[in-house]
Amino acid sequence: MADQLGWGILATGGIAHAFASDLAHEGFRLAAVGSRRMDAARAFAGEYGIPNAHGSYEELVADDSVDVVYIATPHPLHVDNALLAIDAGKHVLIEKPVTLNAVDAQRIADRAAERGVVAMEAMWTRFLPHMVRVREIIASGALGEVRTVIADHTQSLPTNPEHRLQNPELGGGALLDLGIYPVSFAVDVLGMPSGIRAHASMTPTGVDRQTAMIFDYADGRQAVLHTALDTAGPNRAAIIGTEGAIEIDRVFYTPTSFTHYDRSWSVVERFKHPVATRGMQFQASELEARVAGQPAAVLPFDESIAIMGLLDEVRRQIGLVYPAERA
């Protein structure tokens, strides 16, 4: 279709491949890809049938066939990459976490407002079918008053000090890369907390190996959250109310199933929505809807900024400061 938005993909790493694969499968218009290496851009373009390959990010954002740029670099680079695209008049979908901290996220918001473009965080979980249904159940009152959220995201990842998640120069640690999923989930269900308690164990390189968090709310509600990069846990989530509960199956932040129980733990609904892809196309559809003028009902950018503020506070409590923030 001639009126389809043209997507440009900035960087060619693993998450960029997942994104391009899902969008290509669902018929989005992939217009261009940019890499710091022309050979990588050409190989990526060939794999997904993308017509334009660029050997620099500057060339990508200058491409007139591109309307939206998906930022797929490591998160310490997001702010500069996003501002580059915004200054070229492009809408941006920025891989999570949206930036390294809330200050950088606010810079993106301010620049996007100045340029009249849409900026959105690629927290793809928010837009998956099972999460749409979870919010419907909560809104219906079927759970009564939701009092508790429990969620974990843990993976057994390489311990090599040079690995991205072990490297403080690259914003490493469990919290920003993995922990953002349970944190964003808790905010989705309960809103912003009134207080946070956090504790972590650290790696020899100085990033968090495991982080446990309790979000407190003024009315006594709580979210109990955990993330780790040295062990692979259940990666499930639960929402518990006065009249029922929802248990989201492994892996809660990907396309998955859940069970809704009443207060006696009898099954009310067993939800399963087959998704043929990883599910990254749903967030792309949301961004395209916002470009067309639809209000951001789920995860507006100011909420992404607020979530970065929560992560900033967790890092303050556990003593995690990145070299880029000391400059």
C-alpha positions in Angstrom: 0.0 0.0 0.0 1.3 3.4 -1.0 0.3 5.0 2.3 2.1 2.5 4.5 4.8 4.0 6.8 8.3 3.2 5.8 10.3 1.6 8.6 14.0 2.1 9.0 16.0 -0.1 11.3 19.0 1.4 13.0 21.6 -1.3 13.9 21.7 -5.0 12.9 22.0 -6.9 16.2 19.9 -9.7 17.5 16.9 -7.6 18.5 16.9 -5.9 15.1 16.7 -9.3 13.5 13.7 -10.3 15.7 11.9 -7.0 14.9 12.5 -7.2 11.2 11.4 -10.8 11.0 8.1 -10.1 12.7 7.4 -7.0 10.7 8.2 -8.7 7.4 6.0 -11.6 8.4 3.1 -9.3 9.1 3.4 -7.2 5.9 4.8 -3.9 7.3 6.9 -1.9 4.9 10.6 -2.3 5.7 12.2 0.6 3.8 15.8 0.7 4.9 18.4 -0.5 7.4 21.5 1.3 8.6 24.7 -0.1 10.2 28.1 1.2 10.9 29.3 -1.5 8.5 28.0 -1.5 5.0 28.5 -5.3 4.6 26.3 -5.9 7.7 23.6 -3.6 6.4 23.6 -5.3 3.0 23.4 -8.7 4.5 20.6 -7.7 6.8 18.7 -6.1 3.9 19.1 -9.2 1.8 17.7 -11.4 4.5 14.5 -9.4 5.0 13.9 -8.0 1.5 14.7 -4.5 2.5 15.3 -2.3 -0.6 17.8 0.2 0.9 21.0 -0.5 2.9 23.1 2.3 4.4 26.6 2.2 5.9 25.9 4.8 8.5 23.1 5.9 10.8 23.3 9.4 9.3 22.5 8.0 5.9 19.6 5.9 7.2 17.8 8.9 8.9 18.3 11.0 5.7 16.6 8.4 3.6 13.3 9.9 2.3 11.7 6.4 2.1 11.9 6.2 5.9 9.1 7.6 8.1 9.9 5.7 11.4 13.2 4.6 12.8 13.4 1.6 15.1 16.4 2.2 17.5 18.0 -1.2 18.1 21.4 -0.3 19.6 22.4 -0.9 23.2 20.6 1.4 25.6 23.5 3.8 26.4 23.4 4.8 22.7 19.6 5.3 22.5 19.5 9.0 23.3 22.0 10.0 20.7 20.5 7.7 18.1 17.0 8.8 18.8 17.9 12.5 18.7 19.6 11.9 15.4 16.5 10.4 13.9 14.2 13.0 15.5 16.2 15.9 14.1 15.8 14.3 10.7 12.0 14.5 11.1 11.5 10.8 11.8 9.2 9.1 14.3 11.1 6.8 16.6 10.4 3.5 18.3 13.2 3.0 20.8 14.1 -0.4 22.2 13.7 -0.8 25.9 14.9 0.5 28.2 14.3 3.7 26.4 17.5 5.3 27.7 20.1 4.9 30.5 18.2 7.3 32.8 15.2 9.6 33.1 17.1 12.7 32.2 18.0 11.3 28.8 14.4 10.0 28.3 13.1 13.6 28.9 15.6 14.9 26.4 14.0 12.7 23.7 10.5 13.7 24.8 11.4 17.4 24.5 13.0 17.0 21.1 10.2 15.0 19.7 7.7 17.6 20.9 9.7 20.3 19.3 9.9 18.5 16.0 6.3 17.2 16.0 7.1 13.5 15.8 6.1 10.5 17.8 8.5 8.9 20.2 7.6 5.6 21.8 9.4 2.9 23.9 9.5 -0.5 22.4 8.2 -2.3 25.5 6.5 -4.9 23.3 4.9 -6.8 26.2 2.4 -4.0 26.8 0.8 -4.6 23.4 0.7 -8.4 23.3 -2.7 -10.1 23.1 -2.5 -11.7 26.6 -1.8 -8.4 28.2 -4.6 -6.7 26.4 -6.9 -9.3 27.9 -5.4 -9.0 31.3 -6.2 -5.3 31.4 -9.7 -6.0 30.3 -10.2 -8.5 33.2 -8.8 -6.0 35.7 -10.9 -3.2 34.4 -14.1 -5.3 34.6 -13.6 -5.6 38.4 -13.5 -9.4 38.2 -10.4 -9.5 40.4 -11.9 -7.1 43.0 -9.3 -4.8 44.4 -5.9 -5.7 43.0 -3.6 -5.9 46.0 -0.4 -7.7 44.9 1.8 -8.2 41.8 4.6 -10.7 41.7 6.9 -11.0 38.8 10.4 -12.2 37.9 12.7 -12.1 34.9 15.9 -14.1 35.3 18.3 -15.6 32.7 21.5 -17.5 32.9 23.8 -15.3 30.8 27.5 -15.4 30.0 29.8 -14.4 32.8 32.6 -13.2 30.5 33.5 -9.7 31.7 33.4 -8.4 28.1 29.8 -9.5 27.6 27.5 -6.6 27.1 25.5 -7.3 30.3 28.6 -7.6 32.4 30.1 -4.3 31.1 29.2 -1.1 33.0 30.4 0.9 29.9 27.5 -0.6 28.0 24.9 -0.1 30.8 25.2 -3.7 31.9 23.5 -5.5 34.8 20.3 -7.4 35.2 18.1 -4.3 36.2 18.0 -2.3 33.0 18.0 -5.1 30.5 15.9 -7.8 32.3 14.4 -6.1 35.3 12.6 -3.5 33.3 10.1 -6.2 32.3 8.8 -6.9 35.8 9.1 -3.2 36.7 7.0 -2.1 33.7 4.5 -4.9 34.3 4.0 -3.7 37.9 3.4 -0.1 36.8 1.0 -1.4 34.1 -1.1 -3.1 36.7 -0.7 -1.0 39.8 0.5 2.4 38.6 3.4 4.3 40.0 4.5 3.3 43.6 4.9 5.7 46.5 8.0 4.0 47.7 10.7 1.5 46.6 12.9 -0.8 48.6 15.7 -2.5 46.6 18.7 -4.8 47.3 21.2 -6.3 45.0 24.3 -8.5 44.7 26.9 -7.3 42.3 29.3 -8.9 39.8 33.1 -8.4 39.9 32.7 -5.9 37.1 30.4 -3.7 39.3 27.0 -4.3 37.8 24.0 -5.9 39.4 23.9 -9.7 39.3 20.6 -10.0 41.1 18.2 -7.3 42.2 15.1 -7.7 44.4 12.6 -4.9 44.6 9.4 -4.1 46.6 7.2 -1.4 45.3 5.0 0.1 48.1 1.7 1.9 47.5 0.1 4.4 49.8 -3.0 2.2 50.3 -0.9 -0.9 51.2 -0.7 -2.6 47.9 2.7 -4.1 46.9 4.6 -5.4 43.9 7.3 -8.0 44.6 9.8 -8.1 41.8 13.1 -9.9 41.0 15.6 -10.0 38.3 18.9 -11.9 37.8 21.4 -12.6 35.0 23.1 -15.6 36.6 20.2 -18.0 37.0 17.2 -19.0 34.8 14.0 -18.9 36.9 10.3 -19.4 36.2 9.8 -16.0 34.5 6.1 -16.0 35.5 3.9 -13.3 36.9 0.8 -13.1 39.2 -1.8 -10.5 39.9 -3.8 -11.1 43.1 -7.0 -9.3 44.0 -9.7 -9.6 46.7 -12.0 -11.5 44.4 -9.6 -13.5 42.2 -6.2 -13.8 40.6 -4.4 -14.1 37.3 -1.4 -16.4 36.9 0.6 -15.6 33.7 2.6 -18.6 32.4 6.2 -18.7 31.5 7.5 -16.5 29.8 5.2 -13.8 31.1 6.6 -10.9 28.9 6.4 -12.9 25.6 3.3 -14.2 23.8 1.9 -16.7 26.3 -1.1 -18.0 28.2 -2.7 -17.2 31.5 -5.3 -18.5 33.9 -7.9 -16.4 35.6 -9.2 -17.8 39.0 -12.0 -16.7 41.2 -11.4 -16.2 45.0 -11.8 -19.9 45.6 -9.2 -20.7 43.0 -11.7 -22.2 40.5 -10.8 -21.5 36.9 -12.8 -18.7 35.3 -10.9 -18.4 32.1 -7.9 -20.1 30.4 -6.5 -17.7 27.9 -4.3 -18.8 25.0 -3.9 -16.7 21.9 -1.6 -18.2 19.3 0.9 -15.8 17.9 2.9 -17.0 14.9 5.8 -14.6 15.6 7.7 -13.3 18.6 5.0 -10.6 18.8 7.0 -7.5 18.1 4.6 -6.3 15.4 1.9 -5.3 17.9 4.1 -2.4 19.2 4.8 -1.3 15.6 1.0 -1.2 15.0 0.6 0.9 18.1 3.2 3.4 16.9 1.6 3.6 13.4 -1.7 4.3 15.1 -0.2 7.1 17.1 1.3 8.6 14.0 -2.2 8.6 12.5 -3.5 10.5 15.5 -4.7 7.9 18.0 -4.0 8.9 21.6 -1.5 6.8 23.5 -3.7 4.9 26.0 -1.0 2.3 26.8 2.5 3.4 27.8 2.6 7.0 26.7 6.1 8.4 26.7 5.7 10.3 29.9 5.1 6.9 31.6 8.3 5.6 30.0 10.1 8.5 31.6 8.6 7.8 35.0 9.6 4.2 34.8 13.2 5.3 34.0 12.9 7.4 37.2 12.0 4.3 39.2 15.0 2.4 37.7 17.1 5.5 38.6 16.0 5.2 42.2 16.6 1.4 42.3 20.1 2.0 41.0 20.7 4.7 43.6 19.7 2.3 46.4 21.9 -0.5 45.1 24.9 1.8 44.2 24.9 1.3 40.5 26.3 4.3 38.6 27.4 4.0 35.0 30.7 5.6 33.7 28.7 7.7 31.2 26.9 9.3 34.1 30.1 10.3 35.9 31.3 12.3 32.9 
